[in-house]
Amino acid sequence: MKAIGIRELQKNPSLITKWLENKEYTIITKRNKPIGITISFDDKIITEGLKTSFLIEAYQNSLIGLKELAKSLNMNKKEAMKFLSSIGVDIIDYDFDDDLKTAEKFL
């Protein structure tokens, strides 16, 4: 995610275009206080909704896990996995802490 001040944006508006073309989120600030956000337009925003689209992208970029995704979409993990599968998103349900606890039992 990028951040740009309103003054810098006025001087170089092409930065936003570049970041949007690269599908990067951008926070716009005024005196270091966030006042807006830019997102690139994508058909998924219309078909899945803005919130769902953000959450799926966050999940795909490993910013949130399956549990957080499911909770945010008001689903249980199984429903979230089925939903992700139906839209062609790879599903990774891996908890390193659980594996670590299991490994410690063997030591």
C-alpha positions in Angstrom: 0.0 0.0 0.0 1.2 3.4 -0.9 0.6 6.8 0.8 0.7 10.2 -0.8 0.1 13.7 0.5 -2.4 15.9 -1.2 0.3 18.4 -2.1 2.5 15.8 -3.7 -0.6 14.5 -5.5 -1.3 17.9 -6.9 2.3 18.2 -8.2 2.4 14.7 -9.7 -1.1 13.2 -10.3 0.4 10.6 -12.6 1.6 8.7 -9.6 -2.0 7.7 -8.8 -2.5 6.4 -12.3 0.6 4.4 -12.1 -0.3 2.8 -8.8 -3.9 2.1 -9.9 -2.6 0.4 -13.1 -0.4 -1.7 -10.8 -3.5 -2.5 -8.7 -2.0 -0.9 -5.6 -4.1 0.7 -2.9 -3.2 4.3 -2.1 -3.9 6.3 1.0 -4.3 10.0 0.4 -3.2 12.2 3.3 -3.6 15.9 4.3 -1.1 17.0 6.9 -0.2 13.4 7.5 -3.9 12.5 8.3 -5.6 10.0 6.0 -8.5 11.6 4.1 -9.1 9.0 1.4 -8.1 5.8 -0.4 -7.8 4.9 -4.0 -8.5 1.4 -5.4 -8.2 0.2 -8.9 -11.5 -0.7 -10.6 -12.0 -4.4 -11.1 -15.1 -6.4 -12.2 -14.8 -8.3 -8.9 -15.8 -5.2 -7.1 -19.2 -5.3 -8.9 -19.8 -9.0 -8.8 -18.5 -9.7 -5.3 -19.0 -6.3 -3.6 -16.3 -3.9 -2.4 -16.0 -5.4 1.1 -15.8 -9.0 -0.1 -13.3 -8.0 -2.8 -11.0 -6.3 -0.3 -11.2 -9.2 2.0 -10.4 -11.8 -0.7 -7.5 -9.7 -1.9 -6.2 -9.4 1.7 -6.5 -13.2 2.1 -4.7 -13.8 -1.2 -1.9 -11.5 -0.1 -1.6 -13.3 3.3 -2.7 -10.1 5.2 -5.5 -12.1 6.9 -6.0 -15.8 7.5 -8.9 -18.0 6.6 -10.3 -17.6 10.1 -10.4 -13.8 9.9 -11.8 -13.9 6.4 -14.6 -16.2 7.5 -15.4 -14.1 10.5 -15.5 -10.9 8.4 -17.8 -12.5 5.9 -20.1 -13.9 8.6 -19.3 -17.4 7.6 -17.8 -20.4 9.3 -14.4 -21.7 8.0 -16.0 -24.5 6.0 -18.4 -22.0 4.3 -15.5 -19.6 3.6 -13.5 -22.4 2.1 -16.4 -23.5 -0.2 -16.9 -19.8 -1.2 -13.2 -19.3 -2.0 -13.2 -22.5 -4.0 -16.3 -21.5 -6.0 -14.6 -18.3 -7.2 -11.3 -20.0 -8.0 -9.2 -18.8 -5.0 -6.6 -21.2 -3.7 -7.3 -22.3 -0.1 -4.6 -22.6 2.5 -5.8 -23.6 5.9 -2.5 -23.9 7.7 -1.8 -23.0 11.4 1.9 -23.1 12.2 1.3 -23.0 15.9 -0.8 -26.1 15.8 2.0 -27.9 13.9 4.5 -26.6 16.4 2.5 -28.0 19.3 2.2 -31.4 17.5 5.9 -31.5 16.9 6.7 -30.6 20.5 4.7 -33.7 21.6 7.2 -35.9 19.8 10.3 -34.2 21.3 
